[in-house]
Amino acid sequence: MSEVSNKSQENKELFYADTDAPIVVLSALKHFEALSSKNAKKYAHYLSRASFEGTRAVLRSVSPESEPIFDMILAIHGKLGTPKSVEEYQQKLAPLTKQDVQHYLEYTLQFLDNAGNYKSFGDKKFIPRLEPETFDKLIKIVDDAKVSELYSKVKEALFSTEKGLLGYAEAGHLSNYYPNSETITKQEIDLVNQLLAENGIMPENTRVEKKSDSEFIVHVASSETTNKTTYYPKDKLTSKDDKITVTFQFGDHHEQFQKIVENLTKALPYVANETQEKLLKYYIESFSTGSMNAHKQSQIEWVKDLKPEVESNIGFIETYRDPSGVRGEWEGLVAMVNHERTAKFSKLVENAGTFIKELPWDKIYEKDTFTPPDFTSLEVLTFAGSGIPAGINIPNYDDVRLNYGFKNVSLGNVLSANPKNPKQKEVITFIGDDLQEEFKKWRDEAFEVQVGLHELLGHGTGKLLQETSPGKFNFDNNDDRIKSWYGPNDTWSSLFGTTSGSYEECRAELVALYLILKKPEQVFPIFDIEKKDEQTIVKFISALLMIRAGLIGLEFWDPSSSKWGQPHMQARFAIMKQLHKANVFKFEYSNPDYSDLEIVVDKTKLTDGTAVDALGEFLSNLHIFKSTGNVKQGLEYYLNKSQVDPEYSRFRDAVLKQKKPRKMVIQANTFFNESTDDIDVVEYEESEIGMIQSYYDRNV
């Protein structure tokens, strides 16, 4: 084999779908059955159906080929008679080898878990561990016209690694937030975004298509196919300099949004209170007409719905995957409260004021009054989207957060989800043998504390200093320290752009670790970690968790473009780098390829103020730059802190060689049982087949 083809094969292998990934069934059956009434169960069921109906909106925002690949996977499953086991799949697909069939199933597992052929955590493409010729054979064995037609549409894209990352087209990347627009530039996208903002139009539920260098179509997600709201202009928009025009096309994901509206309408009779009724009606208005104002109103009602038995939040929520950082990805959360865990978080909320005083900034950069949020631990029934987080702090509308508050949600069964039958013994990379058992024993407790502080006091603190209207300020503008602020139409994301997500995640992570190391005796008892020796261990594991996360985050940094593919990992890397520069830990190795690389923490630096001071300096600067809208210095500072210098990039190959697949999560389905007038919950087996069957049964 030539050197060129060798390199081509090596490059291809970097994109192969994971093998031997841990598979987890996200069980919420016990908490669903504990709901107080059939009405609550029906409410949860219809919200769950509405959430999953948005699956195709997720697929379409990822890549042009994602939706037909999805259809192909489910069509193959149906044509084969919905096999119930890997063995049955192997029999149906003979004479393919068992390994070939396993590799096909592993690809489908990862595809369905990510709702597309790019990783939700890292935005990197993955392809089957099969040669195209082998996949051709599989399609011939299936012998179905529909399957063959779908395969012919996607075959080239299925195996191509040319556009290996999500991002701007001009950088050689891909984003289907800009369909049929391979020549659209970052500058053109920014011009469209600016024109929408000038006209008070929020872009979260839109996709943009370029028709010419001056003409653009904004596709609006809605069940209606014509404009039925005053939120959008009747005619096209033209920029002040006549450089571009934008027309609006309604009905993006039209069929799916009709079903979303239908299910939300069916949920209305089962609301628990008037606030939930208003919430659903605003959802229905938003998803019918495309009005993001209606969605913002839904979030105001959602914040007011305190401690509901069934919690839910639906819409285009997070904007991480749009390269311009403003278009959202469809998400639908439906969950039940875990009362035991929620009690811990209630204690944290009660003590929030005490902890805020410990944070390293003056009160001018903090809200005048901290409004305690509704902070609950939930057991997830449904999380429709491309991946399930461990915690959420929403809504993301800055003015809603400031004027009405927000909610913190910890997803308990996500935090604690582990495979019942792990495929192999877990070895924690980059830490010593002597720490393996201690790390495994305490990591869940450490992570729960980190998530709680991150969501409540990380995302929940801080004030954006703003000129709210011409000449009116929400701060003392005579204070000599304040040299910059937000204008009347500025928001956090509009000023800090694509870096805002990672920047904010870094700030929130810093708040959490800073408080853990500075005030362990106050933080840990809230989470029932009361013994001094246990607090010492969890403090150490918390620091080690963050440092290790920063190191393995190098997987999500692309050396050719110096682009970070995952905002959380960029944030954790920056924190790791800060602690390394402060000599809180060191890297030890003896092999020239760093295959024995190990993190060694100096525990004395966790207690003598070294780590706290290093974190505090980083946190204070990030926070003040954010509060004052100081974009130039803020971005320069953060991008420098998260820059991957040769000192760290040399470890990337070792990280890639030792990387472990992320957990693949199978979710349950709910079905209305006419004979009992009740809702049945169906959970699936912990296997690739269970994942496929769960999606097949959803019929979305």
N, C-alpha and C positions, 0 to 999 in steps of 0.2 A: 504494500500500500504506500502511495506517495506521501511526502511530508504534508502537502496541501490537504489531501483527503484525510490524513490522520488528524490534522487540526480541525477540519470540518466535523469529523466524528466526535472529537473532544468537545467542541462547541455545542453540538447537538445534545450530548449527554448532560450538559448543564441545564437543559430544559426538560429533561425527562420527568414525567409524573412520579410522585413519591411511591416508594414500594415499602410494604410492611408498616404503613401508617397506623397509629393507634386509632381504633374506632370506638366511639362512645355513644350510647343511647341516652339522650337527655330526658330523663324520666321526671314527669310532673304529675303522674297519675294519682298519687296519694293526696296531693294538695288540691287537685281538681275535684276528686271525689269528696273532699272535705268542704267544698263550697256549700253555702247555707241553703241554697234553693235551686230548683230547676231553672228558674229565671236567670240566676247568675251563670249557670252552665251554658244556657242558650246564648246569653250575652257574649260569653267567652268564645263560644263556637262560631258565631257569625263574624265576630271581629277577627278570629283566626282565619276564616275563609277569605275575608276581605284582604287580610295581610298577604296570604299566599297568592291571591289573584294578581298581585303586582310582580310576581316572579319574572314574567317576560319583560317588564320594564327594566329590571336589573340586567337581564341578559342583553337587551338591546343597547344598554349604555356601555357595555364592555367592549364587544367586538362584533363586526357584521356577521361572523360565522357562529357566534355563541348560540343564537336561537335555533338555527337548523341542526347544530350538533346535539342540542338538548332534545329536539324532536326525534333525531335519529336514534339516540340512546333509548328513549322510551319506546319507539317503534320496534326496535330490535327485541327489547324485553317482551313486548306484547306478541310479536310474531313467533318468538320461541316458546310461547305459552306460559309466560311469567314463571320461569324456573324458581324453585324454592331454596336452592343451595348452589354453592360453587360447583359441587360435583355434577349437579344436573346441567349447569351451564356448560361444563366441560363435555358432557355427553352430547348435548345439543349442537355443540360447535366442533365436534370431531369432523375431520382429522386434525384440527389445530392441536398443538401440544398443550399440556396442562399449564405450562409457564406462559404461553401466548395468551391463553384465556384469562389467566390470572392478571397479566399485564393489561389486558383490555378492561377487566373489572376494576383494577386500581385506577385507571384513567377515568372511568365513569364515576367512581367514588369521589375523586378529587374535583372533577368537573361539577358534580351536583353540589358538593359541599361549598364550593366557591361561587356557584351560580354563574359559571362562565369559564373560559379557558385561560384566564389570567388569575393569579393568586390574589385573593382579597387582601392578604397580608404580604405586601411587597410589590404588587402590581406586575409581577413577572409572568410571562407566558409559560405554559407547560404543554408538552406533547406526549402522545402515547409512547411507551417503551416497545413499540412494534415497528418493523419496517413497513413502508406503504404497501409492499407486495403481500405481506401477511394480513394487513387490514383488508386488502382487496379480496383475499380468500375468505375472510370472515363474512364480508358482505355477500359474496357468492353463495356461501353456505346458508345464510339467512334466506336468500332467494325471495325477495319481496320488492315489488316495483317502487313503493314509496320509500323504502330504506335506500334502495339504489339511487333514486333521484336525489334524496337528501345528501347522500355521500358524495355524489358527483358535484354538488354545490360547494361542499366544504373540504374536499380532499386536499387541495393545495394549501389552504389556510390551516388545516388540521395539523400538518407536519412542518409548516414553515416557521423558522425562527428569525426571519428577517426583521420583523417588528416585535422584538422580544420584551418590550416594556410598554406600559401605558404612559402616554404623555403627548407632547406636541408633535405634530406631523413633521414640522421642519427639523426636529431633532432626530428624525428617523423612527419615532414611536407611533403609537396608535391610540386613538380615543374615539369611541362611537358616540360620545356626546356631540360629535361633529360629523354626522353621517354624510356619506357621499362627498366628502370635502377634503380630499388628500392634499390640496394645495392651500388650505386655510392656514394663515400664519398667526403667531402669537399676537402680533400687533393688531391684526384684523379682529381677533377674538376680543382683545382689550377694548377696541373701538365699539364693538357691539355691546359689550358689558357696560361700558360707559354710557352709551345712548339709552340703554334700558334703565340704568340707575338715575339718569337725569329726568326720566319720565316716571319715576316711582314704581318701576316694574321689577319685582324680585325674580331672579333667574333660576331658582332651585329646581323648578319642575319643567325646565326647557332643554331642548337640544337645538343646535345651530347648524344650518346647512348653507354652504356658500354657493351662490348661483353665478356670481361674477366678482370681479375685484371690488365692485361697489354695491352689489345686491346680496342680501342675506335673508334667509327665512328662519324665523324662530318658531320651532315646533313646540306647542304647548300640550302637556299631558292633560287630557280631559276626556270625559265621556261624550260631551257635546262636540260636534264637528264644525260648528260655527260660533262666532263670538256672542255669548249670552250674558256678558257682564260689562259694566262700565269700568272695570279695573283695567281693561286693555283699550287702546285707542281704536276708533272705527276704521281709520285709514293707516297707511304705512307711516313709519317714523323716518325722518331725515335728519342727519346730524347738522349742527349749526354751520359747519363749513361745507355742507353738501357733499362730503366725502363718501358717505355710505347711506343706504336706505335699508330699512328692516321691515319686512311684512310678517304677519303672524298667521300661522296655520294651526288650527285647533284639531283635537282628536288624535294626538299622538297616544298610542296604546288604547285607542278608542274601545275596542271590544273588552279588554281587560278592565278598563275603568268603569264600563257599564256594570260589570259583575261586582266590582268593588262597591259601587254605589248601591247595587241591589242588596248585597249582604249587609252593608251598614244600615240600610233601610229596614231590613229584617231584624236587626239588633235593637232598633228603637223601642219596641214594646217592652224590652227587658232591662232598660236602664234602671239604676238604683236610685237616681235622684235627678233633679231638674238640671243640675250642672252637667251631668253626663248626657242628658238629652240635648242641651245646647252644643256640647262638644261634638256629638255625632252629626247634628244638623250643619254645623260649620264644616266638618269633614265632607259631608255630602255636597255642600255648595262648592267647596274647593275642588273636589275630584270630578264634579260635573262640569264646572265652568273653567277650571284652571286658575281661579283667583287665589293668589298667594296671600292676599289680605284676609280672605276667609280662613286660610290655614293658620295665619297668625292669630286670628280670633279664637280658633280651636285651641291653640296652645295656651291662651289666657284662661280659657275655661278648664283646660287640663291641669294647670297649676292650681286652680281653685279646688279641684276634686281631691280632697285630702283623704289619704288612707283608704282608698277604695278596696273592696274585696277582690275585684278583678281590675288589674292595671293594664293600660294599653296606650301606645303612642304610635301613630301611623303617618307616613308621608315621605317626602323627599328630605331626609334629615341631615346626613353628614355629607360634606363636600370634599372629602379627601381625594377621591379618584378622578375628579375633573382637573386637568392640568392647570386651569385658570383658577381653581379653588372656589368656585361659586355655585356650580351645578350639583344638585344633591343626588344621592342614590336612594332608591325606594327602600324603606324599612317598615316592618310591621311587628311591633312587640305586643304580645298578650301573655299575661302572667298572673300568678296568684301570690298573695302575701305569705311570707314565712314569718310568723309572728315572733318566734323565739329569737331569730337573728335580728329582726327589726328592732327588738327591745335594745340590743346593743347600740344600734345606730341612733336610736332616740337619745341614748345617754351621750353619744358623741355630739349630737345637735345641741343638747342642753349645755355642753361645755364649750361650744364653738367660740363664744366671746372670749373666754380665757385663752384659747389657743391662738386666736387672731392677734391678741396683744403680743404674742411671742414672735410674730413674723417680722422680718427685718426691713420694715418700711414705715414711714411716718403716716399718721392718720389722714393726712390730706389725700393720700393715694388709696384710701379705703372708703367704702360706702359709709355714709353718715350713720346709718343704722343697718346692722346685719339682720336680714329677715330670715329666720330659720326655715329651711326648706322642708318639704315632706321627704324624709329619707327612709326608704324601705328596702328590705331584702326580699327579693322575688324569686319564685320558682317558675322558670320559663316554660310555658306551654308552646309558644310559637315565637320564633324570631325570623321572619322572612327577610331575606337580603343576601348579601354575599359572605357574611361571617358574623359570628356572635361575640360581642364584647363581654368582659367580666363586670363592667360597670358603666353607667351612663349618667351624664349630667346634662339635662336639657330643660327648656327649649334653647335653641341656638340664636334666637332673636334677641339682640342686645337690649332693645328697649323693653321687651317683655320681661327679661331677667331683672332689669333695673327697677321697673315700675310694679311688677306683679310677683316676681320671685321665680323660683325654679324648683325642680325636683332632682334628688339624687337617688339613683336606683342601683343597688348591688344585686347581681344575678347569681343567687346562691348556688343553684344546681349547675351553673356553668363553672363557677369557682371550684366546686368539689367533684366535677365529673372526671372519672377515671375509668379506663376499660375494665370490665369484669374479668376478661380473659386476655391479659396482655400477651402479645405475640413473642415478646422476648423480655429478658430481665433489663430493667432500666438502669443505665449508667449515666450519671450526670457529668457532662463533659466540662473540662477546664477547672475542675476542683479536685483536691486530693482524695485519695482512698479513705483517709481518716475522717473525712467530712461527709461521705456519701450518705450514711444512715441519718446523721443529724440533719442534713439538708432536707432529705425526704420527709423526715418526721415533722419539721417545723415550717416548711415552705408555704403550706396552705394558710397557716395562721399568720405568717408574715405578709403574705399576699393580701389576705382579707383586711388587715390593718392598713396596708398601703393603698388599697382600692378605696376604702372608706375615707381616709384623709385626702386622697387625690380628688375624689369626686366632690366631697363637701367643702373642704377648705382650699383645695387647689383651684378647681373651676368656680367655686362659689365666692371667692374673695376678690377684692380689687374694684376700683372705680375708674371708669373712663372719663377723664376730665374733658368737658365738651362745652363749646359755645352752642347752646341748645337752640337759640334763634339769634338773629343779628343783635349783638350787644348784650345778650343775656348768657350767663355762664352758670354751670352747676358747681363751681368752685370759686375761691377767692382769687380773681385774676390779677390782684395786686401783689400776690406772693412772688417774691423775687426768684424763687426756685423754679417756677413754672415758666418755661420758655416756649413750649409748644402744647397744642391740644387738638382735639377733634373738632372739625367744622360741623355745622348743622346737619349736613347730609352724609357725614362720614360714619363708617362703622369700623369695627376692629378688622373684619375680613377685607373690607374694601381698601383699607389703607395698607395692611400688611400682606395682602394677596395670598399667593400659593404657600408661603412659608407660615402663614398664621396658624394653621392646624398644628404643625410640629412645634412651633414656638410655644403655643398654649399648652400642649401636652407636656413639654419640658418644664414649664412653670409649675404645672400641677404636680408632676412627679417630684420636683424639687421641694415643694411645700410639704408633701407627705414624708419624704425621707428626712428632711430638715427637722420636722417635729418629732419623728421617731427617735432620732439621735439626740435631739436637744432635751426633750421632755418624756423619756420613756416611762418614768414613774407615774406620769399623769395619763399618757396615752394607753398603755397596755392594759391597765385594770378594766377599762371600758370594754375590752374584748376578752375579759375573763382570763387574762394572763397576769396573775397577781404575785407569783413567787419571784423573788429577786433573781435567782439563778436562771429561771425561765425567761425573764425579761432580758437578761444579758444575752442569752442564746438567740432570742428572736430579733434583738437589735442587730446582732452580728449577721444573722441570716438575711435580714432585710437589706443590709448594705451589700452583702454578697450577691443576693438576687439581682439588685440593680446593676452592679458592676458586671456580672456575667451576662445580663441582658444587653448591656452596651457592647460587650465583646461580640456576642453572637449576632448582634445587629449588623455587623459588617456584611453579612449575607445580603442585606437589602440595600447595600451601597454599590453602585455600578461604577467601576474604575474608569471605564472608557468615556463616560459622560460626567463623572463626578456627581451623579444624581442619586439622591436618596429615594427609594421606592416605597418607604413606609415611614409615616411621620412619627409614630411612637418610638421606632427604633432609632431614628435620627436623634430624638430627644434623649433616649437612654444612653446612646453613645456619647453625647455631649456631656452628660453627667459623669459617666465613667471616666472620660478624658479629664474632667475637672478634678476628680478624686485622685486620678493617677498623677497629675501634675502636682498635687498637694502631698504626694508620697503616702497616701492612705493605704495603698496596696502596691504590689509590684508583680510583674510577670516573670515567672521562672521557667526555664527550658534548658535542655542540653542538646537536643537534636536540631540540626540546621534547618529542617523543614517545619520546625515548631510543632511537630506531631505530639510532643509531650508537654505542650504549653499549659501552665497552671497559674491560677490567680491565688496570690498569697496576701491576705489582708493583715495589716498591722493593727491588732485589736486595740492597742493603746491609743491610736489616732482616732478611734471612735468615741473615746471618753475624755480625751484631754483638750477638746475644742478644735483640733485640726480639721476634722471632717466637717463639723458644724460651721466653722468659719468659711471654709471653701464653698460649701453649699450656699451659705447665707450671702456671700458676695455675688455669686452667680444669680441667685434668686432675686436679690434686691435690684440688680441692674435690669434683668429681664422685666421685672414688675414695673419699675418706674418708666422704662422706655415704652411699655405697653400703655400704662395709665395716661401718659402725656402724648400719645400718638406720635412719638419720635421715631418715625419710620427709618430714616437714614441711619442713625446710630444703632437703633434696635436691631435691624436686619444685619448690619455689618457685624455687630457684636455676636449675635446668635450664630450666624453662618461661620464666623471664625471659630467659635466654640465647638461647632459640630463638623468642622472641616476635618477630613481624614488625611492626616499627614503620613508620610512614609513610615514614621515610627509605629503607626497602627495598621496601615494598609498591608504591611508585610505579613500580618497574621490572617489575612482574609482567606487565603487558600486553605490554611489549616482549619478555619471555621467551616468552610464549604465541605471539606472532606469529612468532618465530624458532625455535620448538621443532622438533626433528627426531624422527621416529618411532624408537622402539627397534627393535633387531634382532629379527626373528622367526626362531625356531630350529626347524628340521626335524630330527627324530631318526630314526634307523634302526630297523628291526624285525629280529627274529631268528626263524627258523623251523627246526623239527626236520625234517631230510631223512632219511626212512626208508630210502631206497635206499643212502645212504652212511653212515648212522648218525652223522651229523655235523650241525652247526648252520650254516645259511646266514644271512648278513647281507645285508639288502636296504637300500640307501641310495636316496634319492629326489632328483629334480631340484630345483634351487634356484628354486622358483616356488610360487605359490599352489596350483597343482595338486598339486605334490609334497607340500605340507602336508596337503591333503585326503586324498590317496591313502594317506599314512602312517597316518592315523587310520582310514581305511576298512579297511585291511589288518589293523589291530589287532583289530577286531571286539569291542570292549569295551562 
